[in-house]
């Protein structure tokens, strides 16, 4: 029997034990999750094979809502670290697992807690709205969390004269500011995936496919959003492709969402928007793709790695997330 070395998990971020090749790994995952009363939550940016075995696939808002209401004893999060942290904050009594502790987020990393605390202190009297793509420490400093699905509605739910700090994504913040006309202090952070798209290459694709619509996530840079036919969260982009009569879409967000788009609309063509790197045809989040079926299997088997947070930190961070969920429920988002 293999013995799990916890110090090795800390060093690597995951359980490095080979899986018997004769095993049907998906069948075993299904067996274990039923036996352990575990639920698998997966983000749209995960590999298609992982999306297909998940109990729920969604964007950050949907995943937060699922984590808050699940009756499972174990939540296995196929996503990045801040998502699993959010699940633990919302369901502290649950065991929350993530297959790789090193599955981080460049956007979350762009907002160090000490620097952000100093920024807030420098601007007293401001309501702090932070994107969900942040650490628990940032959530504890925040008044209201938002996602790309509800950021516009959350900003608009506040009085027009409310002074707002928006963090950490400058592109999403600038987009919301341009739509609402609100004056906001915007933290200078960004997602490396959404800032990597090449306008020149997207326009070349459009030239080759003149009947294609360009759809883009609001974390993209302004020049990408200007040429987009539709701007929205991951779920909004998916819904748009389902409802729209168009047959071709150039998709400017992480390429994992194309799996769901193709499943929902098998008769349509989805073209991943290319990054500036001329060797790549699509744009993947390296952190999201660190999650694999093998790691999910080992994580369910050994119930490690587990997300652990200090109780005081969870208590401080929970209010900002619950306020987001309350506004979203009220607005039926």
N, C-alpha and C positions, 0 to 999 in steps of 0.2 A: 504494500500500500504506500502511495506517495505521501510524504510529510511536507506540509506547506511551511516554507521558511519565511516568516513574517518580515524579517529584516531584508530579505531578498525582494519581497513585494514592495517595500518602501523604496529600495534602490531602483528597481525596474518600473514600478508602478502597476504591475500586473502579475498574475500567477504564471510562471514559466514552466508548465508541465505539459508534456506531449499527450495528445489524446489518441487512444487506441484507434488505428485506422479502420478497424473492422466495425466500429460503432457507427450507427446512424445518428450523427450529432444532433440533428434537428429533432429526431424522435426522442432522444435522451433529454434535450432541453425541455421539450413538451412534458415528458414524464416527470422531471424534477420540479418544474414550476407548479404542476398540479399537486404533487405530493407536499410541497413546501408552502402552498398558497402564495405563490409569487406572481407578480405582474411585471411584464416587460414593457417599458415605455421607450419609444424610439423617436428621434427627431427626423424630420424630412430629409436632412442632409446625410443620414446614415446610408450605408451601402444597401442596395435593393434587397439582397438576401436577408438582411437584418430587419428591414421594414416589413418584409413578408411574414416574419415569425412573431412580430410584436403584437401585444394585446391592444395597443393604441399607438398610432403614428400621428404626429402633429407638430405644430410650431410651439414656440415657448409659452404662449398663452394657454393653448390647449393642453400642453403637458403639465403646466402648473395647476390647471383646473382638475385634471385627472389625478394628480398626486394628492390634492387636497381632499378628494372624495373617495379614493380607493378603499376597498375593504380588505385588500391583501395584507398579509403579514410582512412580506418582503417586496420592496420596489427595486427592480433592477433597471438602471437607467442607461440606455444605449444612446449616449450623447456626450456632451463635454461636462467638465467638472462643475461649473457654476449651476448647471441644470440639476445635477444630483444634489448639490447643496440646497437649492431652492426646494426640492422635494423633501429633504430632511427638515428644513425649517417649517414647512407646512404640515408635515406628518412626523413630528419628533419621536412618536412612540413606535414608528415603523423601523425596520432594518432597511437601510438604503444602501444599495451596492452599485458600484460603477466598475466596469471591466478593466479600465486602465486609469489610474490616478493621474497620469501625465497628459491625459486628454484635456488640454487647457483651452484658452481662448485669447487671441491676440487683442481683441477689443477689451476684454476684462483686464488684461495685463497693462493696457494703456492708461489705466486709472489707479495709481497706487493710493492706498487708503490714507497714509499720512499726508500726502500732497493734496488729496481731495478734502480732507478735514481742514487743512490750512486755508484752502480756497473758500470753503463755506464760511469759516470764521472771518475771512476778509470781507465777506459780503453778507452781513447780518440782515435778517428780515426777509430773506428769499425763501420761497418754497422750492424744495429740491426734488426734482423728478429725475430718476435714474432708469436707464434701460436695464432690462432684466439680465443682459449680458455683462454682469458685474459679480464680484465676489460678495460673500456674506458680509464682510466688513463694510463694503460700500453700501449695501442694502441697509445696514444698521445706521448709516449716516443720512439716509434718504427719507423723505416724507411719503412719496408715492413712487412705486415701481411702474414701469410701462413696458410694453412690447411694441414691435412694429405694427401689430394688429390694432392696438388701442391707443398709441401715443397721441394721435391727433385728437381723439375724443377726450382723453385725460387732460390734455392742455386746455381744450375748449370747455371742460367742466369747471375750470377755475374762473373766478372773476376776471374781467378784462384788464383790470389794473393790478392784478397779482404779479409780484416780482418773482421771476422763475429762473432757477439754475437748472440747466438740462445737461445730463452727462450719460455716458462718456462719448457717444458717437457724434462727431461734428457733422457728418453728412445727413444723418437722420434729423439731428437738431436743426440744421439749416433748412432742410426740406419742410419740417413742421412750422418753422418760423415763417417761411415764404408763403405757406398755405394759410396760416392763421393771422399773420400780421402781428403776432405777439413779439414783444421785446424779450429776449432771453439771453442770459449769460450761458454760453455753450462751451463745455469742456472740450479740449482739443485731443480727442481720441478717435480711433478708426479701426475697422476690421480689415485685416490684410487681404482677405478674399475679395471683398466687395470693392476695394480700392485698386485691384489689379486688372480690372477689365479695360480692354483697349478700344477706345472710341473708333479709331481708324479701322481696326479689324471688324468691329461690329457693323460699321457702315459698308465695308466691303461685302460682308455677308448679306446685308440688306440689298445691296446692288445685285448680288447673285440671286437673291430671293425677294424680288420686289413685292410679292404678295404676302410676305411674312410681316407679322407685327412684332415690335420690340417691347418686351415687358421687363420691368426692372424693380429690384428691391430698393427701398429708400436709403439703405446704407451705401448705395453706389454714389460715386462722385457726381457733381452737378451736371457735367457735360454728358454723362450717360442718361441721366434723368430727363434732360432737355429733349433728347431724341426718342424717348420712350412713348409708346402708345398707351401704356398702362403702368402705373407705379403702385406697388402694394406689398404687404407682408407676404411671407411664403404661402400662407393659406389663401390670401387674396389673389395671388398669381395663379395658384392652382384652380381656384373657383372661376377666375376669369377665362382660363383656357377651356374649362368645361362648358361654360355658358355662351361663350363667344362663337359666332358662326365661322370665324376664320379657321383655316386648316394648317397654317404654319406660324410658328412662334420662335423668335430668337429670345432666349431666356437668360437674363443677366442676374443670376444669383448662383449659389452653390449648386453644382450639377446633380446632387442627390435627389432634388425635387423632380427631376425629369422622370424618375421611376414611377412616381405616383401620377404624374401627368399622362404618361403613356398608358398606364393601367386604366385611368378614367376615360381617356380619349384615344383608343387604339388606332383610330382612322386619321389621326392628326400627326403632323411632323413637328418635333421639338428639337431646336438647334441650340446647343449650349453656347452662350456668348464667350468668346475667347479672351484670355488675359493678354497682357503685353508680351509675355514670354512666347516667342514665335514658335517654340517647339511644342506647345500645348494647344489642344483643340478645345479644352474645357477648363473650368476653374474649380478645383476641389479644395476643401478645408482639410489640411493634413491632420488636424486634431480629431475631427469627426471620424476620419477614416482609420484612426488608431483602434477603434472598436471592431472586433472580429467575432465570428461565430465561435471560434475556439476559445477566445477570452470569455465570452458569455457563458459557454459551457463550464469552464473552470470556475468562474465566479459563482454560478449557481451551485455547483457541486460543493465548493468549500466555503461559500458565503463570505468571500473576501475578494477584493478590497471593500471595506465598509467606510461610508462617510460618517465621520464623527465631528461634532461641533460643540463648543462650550454652550451650556444652557443660556447664560446671560447674552451671548451673541445671538443665539437663535431668537430669544425673546425680543431683543432690540430690532432685529431684522424683520421679524414677522409682520409687524404693523404696516410697513410700507407695501408688502406684498398683498396683505389682506385688503388694504385700501384699494389697490388696483383691481383685485377680484370683485370687490363690492361695486366699484364703478362699472366694470365690465358686465357684471350680472344685471345691474340696473339698466344699462344701455343695451343689454342682450347681444353682447359682442362674442 
